[in-house]
Amino acid sequence: MKKIERKVIRFLRQYQMDLQDVDMEQTVQAFLDEMRRGLAGRKSTLEMIPTYLTAENDVPVGKKVIVADAGGTNFRVATVYFDEAQKPVIENLRLFTMLGVDREMDKTEFFAAMAGYFRDVAGAANDIGFCFSYPVEILPNKDGRMIRFAKEIKALGVTGQLIGENLRRAMADAGLPADKHVVLLNDTVATLLAGVGYQNRAFDSQVGFILGTGTNCSYIEQNAHITKKKDLDAAHSQIVNAESGGMGKGYRGKLDVRFDKATVNPGSNKFEKMISGAYLGPLCLFVLKQACRDGLFSKPVAAAIKEVPALDTKELDAFMRYPDGDNPLAQACKNGTCDDRQTLFYIADRLTERAAKLSAINLAAMALKTGRGIDPTRPICIVAEGTTFYKMKSVQSRVAYYLKLYLENKKGVFTEIVHVDNATLIGAAIAGLTN
């Protein structure tokens, strides 16, 4: 078995695709350099978007806020308040279809339908915390200007529009209470805010981390370091949305470069293509087909792998959990030998561990940039969300391992990964109540 593992490592290292090829110190420093450039308004692959939202303010007890979460498929609306124990209480939760998914809408239809989603809760509170999981430019008044939708959303004339302003106008047109203070944020920022007051723990700072279909990070930065904005109070801090999936400097393997060129959006989201759920399965299949060309498999198995048309990350996970199960990779091995199955497993497993190591690098850079977490009794709270992080075999435990190995053991910075149920709704509530 060790002989097979060594063969796989030689193959991966030939293309700089092995987890040993990832130098944590160098890659963290590359992240930090890009973060600093983005904060300064210099050319960077990290957008480093100021959110004008703070985690400094106390969450009021008993005050209701309307919350909304617009995602890729669903649109959720509810009310939230925090009880005397600072526990969130979610009420009036309604689930709708995301606007523009089922049919094309123009601007008027889009915002009229959105206002309709708020009909049952419009009178419940004056503040709205709105988690809007699409690229928007956040403004100092906490509203957001639409940059673009994902391809599945069909909404004409919404790009460039202010989401909160148009929502209030549509609510007024529908005869609903419309004098609302709307605070817009994305899912990564909402996830970070969900860690505020988590189980009444005292944390030194917060990081929000998404590793699902895509990936992103947010963290808390001193305003004095956000030099691309000239009107900030240097004495305070705010949450920065790093858009870390776009990281394009530092480590990339030779097959990462080839894989990127074969995607529908070559050159964009280079980091995301090495670690996220949308790409990890397809990347593994791309590497496996190179392994077939390089003679790592027997002829029957190589022929079967070459015939696999596509592989999603769920199918990759299924093989790693059930190498003899009913999944495309296990089926490709059924006419091969035990060596074939082990070779395939080692390739899949090492690529997955590499993704976990790179995820830990992302988090380590965010943690180090906060300048906090040196007291082990006051660690940095990492609120993590996403199916790839929690459901993909061994990813969560390996991220924690590499964080301890690098951040805690080498840098003396302490973190704690937590999961918060309904994180985006709770984070949106805290944003609406405190900003």
ChimeraX attribute file (.defattr): number of C-alpha atoms within 10 A of each C-alpha:
attribute: neighborCount
match mode: 1-to-1
recipient: residues
	/A:1	10
	/A:2	7
	/A:3	9
	/A:4	16
	/A:5	16
	/A:6	13
	/A:7	15
	/A:8	22
	/A:9	19
	/A:10	14
	/A:11	19
	/A:12	23
	/A:13	16
	/A:14	14
	/A:15	16
	/A:16	19
	/A:17	25
	/A:18	20
	/A:19	19
	/A:20	14
	/A:21	16
	/A:22	19
	/A:23	14
	/A:24	20
	/A:25	14
	/A:26	13
	/A:27	19
	/A:28	22
	/A:29	15
	/A:30	17
	/A:31	26
	/A:32	19
	/A:33	16
	/A:34	25
	/A:35	24
	/A:36	18
	/A:37	20
	/A:38	21
	/A:39	24
	/A:40	16
	/A:41	15
	/A:42	13
	/A:43	11
	/A:44	19
	/A:45	23
	/A:46	25
	/A:47	21
	/A:48	25
	/A:49	18
	/A:50	23
	/A:51	22
	/A:52	20
	/A:53	24
	/A:54	18
	/A:55	21
	/A:56	14
	/A:57	12
	/A:58	11
	/A:59	20
	/A:60	15
	/A:61	15
	/A:62	14
	/A:63	13
	/A:64	22
	/A:65	24
	/A:66	30
	/A:67	31
	/A:68	25
	/A:69	24
	/A:70	22
	/A:71	17
	/A:72	18
	/A:73	14
	/A:74	14
	/A:75	19
	/A:76	20
	/A:77	24
	/A:78	22
	/A:79	24
	/A:80	27
	/A:81	23
	/A:82	20
	/A:83	13
	/A:84	10
	/A:85	9
	/A:86	16
	/A:87	15
	/A:88	19
	/A:89	13
	/A:90	19
	/A:91	14
	/A:92	12
	/A:93	14
	/A:94	15
	/A:95	13
	/A:96	13
	/A:97	15
	/A:98	17
	/A:99	24
	/A:100	19
	/A:101	16
	/A:102	12
	/A:103	10
	/A:104	14
	/A:105	19
	/A:106	13
	/A:107	14
	/A:108	15
	/A:109	16
	/A:110	21
	/A:111	23
	/A:112	19
	/A:113	17
	/A:114	20
	/A:115	23
	/A:116	15
	/A:117	21
	/A:118	20
	/A:119	15
	/A:120	14
	/A:121	20
	/A:122	21
	/A:123	13
	/A:124	15
	/A:125	18
	/A:126	17
	/A:127	23
	/A:128	25
	/A:129	31
	/A:130	30
	/A:131	29
	/A:132	23
	/A:133	20
	/A:134	17
	/A:135	16
	/A:136	23
	/A:137	19
	/A:138	21
	/A:139	15
	/A:140	13
	/A:141	13
	/A:142	21
	/A:143	22
	/A:144	24
	/A:145	20
	/A:146	18
	/A:147	14
	/A:148	14
	/A:149	17
	/A:150	10
	/A:151	8
	/A:152	13
	/A:153	18
	/A:154	18
	/A:155	21
	/A:156	14
	/A:157	12
	/A:158	21
	/A:159	15
	/A:160	13
	/A:161	15
	/A:162	18
	/A:163	21
	/A:164	21
	/A:165	16
	/A:166	19
	/A:167	22
	/A:168	21
	/A:169	16
	/A:170	22
	/A:171	24
	/A:172	15
	/A:173	13
	/A:174	15
	/A:175	10
	/A:176	19
	/A:177	17
	/A:178	19
	/A:179	14
	/A:180	18
	/A:181	20
	/A:182	25
	/A:183	28
	/A:184	30
	/A:185	31
	/A:186	24
	/A:187	29
	/A:188	31
	/A:189	31
	/A:190	29
	/A:191	31
	/A:192	31
	/A:193	30
	/A:194	29
	/A:195	30
	/A:196	24
	/A:197	14
	/A:198	17
	/A:199	11
	/A:200	11
	/A:201	13
	/A:202	14
	/A:203	22
	/A:204	19
	/A:205	24
	/A:206	29
	/A:207	28
	/A:208	28
	/A:209	28
	/A:210	26
	/A:211	22
	/A:212	20
	/A:213	17
	/A:214	18
	/A:215	26
	/A:216	25
	/A:217	28
	/A:218	31
	/A:219	26
	/A:220	26
	/A:221	22
	/A:222	18
	/A:223	22
	/A:224	15
	/A:225	14
	/A:226	23
	/A:227	16
	/A:228	15
	/A:229	13
	/A:230	10
	/A:231	9
	/A:232	18
	/A:233	10
	/A:234	13
	/A:235	8
	/A:236	12
	/A:237	20
	/A:238	19
	/A:239	25
	/A:240	26
	/A:241	24
	/A:242	25
	/A:243	20
	/A:244	27
	/A:245	24
	/A:246	20
	/A:247	23
	/A:248	20
	/A:249	16
	/A:250	16
	/A:251	19
	/A:252	18
	/A:253	18
	/A:254	14
	/A:255	18
	/A:256	21
	/A:257	14
	/A:258	14
	/A:259	20
	/A:260	19
	/A:261	13
	/A:262	11
	/A:263	13
	/A:264	8
	/A:265	10
	/A:266	13
	/A:267	12
	/A:268	17
	/A:269	20
	/A:270	22
	/A:271	25
	/A:272	26
	/A:273	24
	/A:274	28
	/A:275	29
	/A:276	26
	/A:277	23
	/A:278	19
	/A:279	21
	/A:280	26
	/A:281	24
	/A:282	20
	/A:283	24
	/A:284	24
	/A:285	24
	/A:286	19
	/A:287	23
	/A:288	21
	/A:289	20
	/A:290	17
	/A:291	20
	/A:292	18
	/A:293	12
	/A:294	11
	/A:295	11
	/A:296	21
	/A:297	23
	/A:298	15
	/A:299	13
	/A:300	15
	/A:301	23
	/A:302	23
	/A:303	14
	/A:304	18
	/A:305	21
	/A:306	16
	/A:307	11
	/A:308	14
	/A:309	9
	/A:310	11
	/A:311	19
	/A:312	17
	/A:313	21
	/A:314	19
	/A:315	17
	/A:316	27
	/A:317	22
	/A:318	19
	/A:319	23
	/A:320	22
	/A:321	14
	/A:322	13
	/A:323	21
	/A:324	15
	/A:325	14
	/A:326	12
	/A:327	17
	/A:328	20
	/A:329	26
	/A:330	21
	/A:331	18
	/A:332	21
	/A:333	24
	/A:334	17
	/A:335	14
	/A:336	17
	/A:337	14
	/A:338	11
	/A:339	16
	/A:340	20
	/A:341	20
	/A:342	17
	/A:343	22
	/A:344	25
	/A:345	21
	/A:346	18
	/A:347	22
	/A:348	23
	/A:349	18
	/A:350	20
	/A:351	23
	/A:352	26
	/A:353	22
	/A:354	23
	/A:355	23
	/A:356	27
	/A:357	25
	/A:358	25
	/A:359	30
	/A:360	25
	/A:361	26
	/A:362	24
	/A:363	27
	/A:364	27
	/A:365	21
	/A:366	27
	/A:367	25
	/A:368	18
	/A:369	17
	/A:370	17
	/A:371	14
	/A:372	18
	/A:373	24
	/A:374	17
	/A:375	14
	/A:376	15
	/A:377	13
	/A:378	17
	/A:379	22
	/A:380	26
	/A:381	25
	/A:382	26
	/A:383	26
	/A:384	25
	/A:385	25
	/A:386	18
	/A:387	16
	/A:388	24
	/A:389	25
	/A:390	16
	/A:391	13
	/A:392	20
	/A:393	20
	/A:394	17
	/A:395	20
	/A:396	19
	/A:397	14
	/A:398	19
	/A:399	23
	/A:400	17
	/A:401	15
	/A:402	21
	/A:403	25
	/A:404	20
	/A:405	14
	/A:406	17
	/A:407	22
	/A:408	17
	/A:409	12
	/A:410	11
	/A:411	13
	/A:412	14
	/A:413	22
	/A:414	24
	/A:415	30
	/A:416	18
	/A:417	17
	/A:418	14
	/A:419	16
	/A:420	17
	/A:421	10
	/A:422	13
	/A:423	21
	/A:424	30
	/A:425	29
	/A:426	30
	/A:427	28
	/A:428	31
	/A:429	33
	/A:430	29
	/A:431	31
	/A:432	26
	/A:433	25
	/A:434	17
	/A:435	19
